[in-house]
Amino acid sequence: MNTLASYTAWIEKEIESFAFPTHPTNLYDPLRYFMTLGGKRMRPMLTLMSANLFGKSIQESMPAAMAVELFHNFSLIHDDIMDDAPLRRANQTVHEKWNTNIAILSGDVLLVYAYEQICKQPPHIIPSLLSLFNKTAIEVCEGQQMDMDFETRSDVSAEEYIEMIRLKTSVLLGCALEMGAIIGETSLENRKALYAFGEHLGIAFQIQDDLLDLYGDPEKVGKQVGGDVIANKKTLLSILAKTNASAVQLSKLNALQGELDITKKLSETKALFEDLNIQELCNNEMRKHYDFAMSSLSTVQVANSLEELHALSNYLFHREY
Amino acid sequence: MNTLASYTAWIEKEIESFAFPTHPTNLYDPLRYFMTLGGKRMRPMLTLMSANLFGKSIQESMPAAMAVELFHNFSLIHDDIMDDAPLRRANQTVHEKWNTNIAILSGDVLLVYAYEQICKQPPHIIPSLLSLFNKTAIEVCEGQQMDMDFETRSDVSAEEYIEMIRLKTSVLLGCALEMGAIIGETSLENRKALYAFGEHLGIAFQIQDDLLDLYGDPEKVGKQVGGDVIANKKTLLSILAKTNASAVQLSKLNALQGELDITKKLSETKALFEDLNIQELCNNEMRKHYDFAMSSLSTVQVANSLEELHALSNYLFHREY
């Protein structure tokens, strides 16, 4: 079994050796900068692990793994513009460090470079890889648009929210795994089972992210506790609170959104969430998707051990809990 | 022989029947709007004509033709943001009618839909189509970045300018033609000859565009004469003028850039251009690329007649001259 650390090292090495052209510098310098800001590299790791299940080497699946990672970074560069975010991984975003036009265009070309990686896989599997990748990329854009639309809506349901995070982030995990399975030339059943594993692991992971914002250990989470509450961000917590609140609780929740005393805002929102049992409701939802992911993984018919994917799942879900 | 009008009709019909999803509306309404604003549809026409040379039907090459047209529209939506352009084909641009974020994201998803069209071609040619399309898309982005970089430079040479227009617009014409040749499963020589035809036809066409701005019949050009001069836009005319000017002429040209009396600015710039023989120099450069394009086309080994491509070339170069 390969360790998570060795997978990370292979991926970082590949990214470092990735040879973007030097000119035009305003197009490629931002990509060299952004691609080396780090991150968990969870998506390419899923592709490599999935292909490895079927006996394919790191070399054989690295182009597809890179396609997924380049696509992810393209979407981050453009999302950062749309969210007007100054920082990404504690560094300046591309549109902050350069400008919006450069961030749009270097994001565009990064998306094309993702497709170029797909071309490096054997020709007979390129149509399948391309078709899956297109479907996923369209869904990610749809999820991002839903997320933007939600900002100005007050009636977002938990189902809509979960559908949004499924599209915006989880389908790419499913795609990463299924691409590994396509490279492994395994059965359609195995492909679909690995996709579903990634899809539901991703949903569970996003719900965990929402939970950790308020209930995580601040030292381990590495950011301000309750940041989402303070910023009135829509999360599964805030949506379930609104949905389950009585009229009195709802008016209190709404009033707290305008509260300027941050300590008060945080403690009173947290108290209301406790009355409404929000943490448990979210935990149940997270667990439902996590269990579905694991049961889907268990149906994969493969001679090799599934322990690498189990190790990655454990790593992702025992960060700060 | 099919007429240009029948090609246009087939393409318009295909675009009208193109079924973007309905939701999210903020993602897809802009695409339905933008794709039906019209245009010459020159690029998809090139793909259809090229494939037809080798006996392929409209149906057989329409997906690749649409890939090229969708890509072109993606690049226009994003370029309009970067150029802060309010109008496109006499209608509001996407970022004006909706907003910048929606224009970024709907452009992104349109690029993916272009790739999705490639998937509709027979699997065994998808790798070749994808590889050519990626190379071209990267070059178009590089050309757009060069164009943006040129805005703040005063030392752009004619060679650099032509390389910029080659990348930004001409390679896509070459790609459109070569995709038709790939669908036609013809020789590599024919593919390369058709690519070179499109590439140089495109360069000639852009130079003609620069010329028509100042020397075209205003009624036929459909826009203000000398708009590029008034806006101090870099064109082959202004670059060659700067390059060939004496010190005295150069300082006069520079002074005219700040001239507020538009009639004076236009007439005096035009007089200087005449002294410097700019129209003829540009005509020579245009003719060089046009002739190269035609001689490249004449090397294509094909039983079918080349008259459709000749008709399109004639149409493109006898608009207002």
Interface residues (C-beta under 8 A of the other chain):
Chain A: P21 H23 P24 N26 L27 H78 I81 M82 T100 N101 I102 I104 L105 G107 D108 V109 L111 V112 Y113 Y115 E116 I118 C119 P123 H124 I126 P127 L130 S131 F133 N134 A137 I138 C141 E142 Q144 Q145 M146 M148 D149
Chain B: P21 H23 P24 N26 L27 H78 I81 M82 T100 N101 I102 I104 L105 G107 D108 V109 L111 V112 Y113 Y115 E116 I118 C119 P123 H124 I126 P127 L130 S131 F133 N134 A137 I138 C141 E142 Q144 Q145 M146 M148 D149
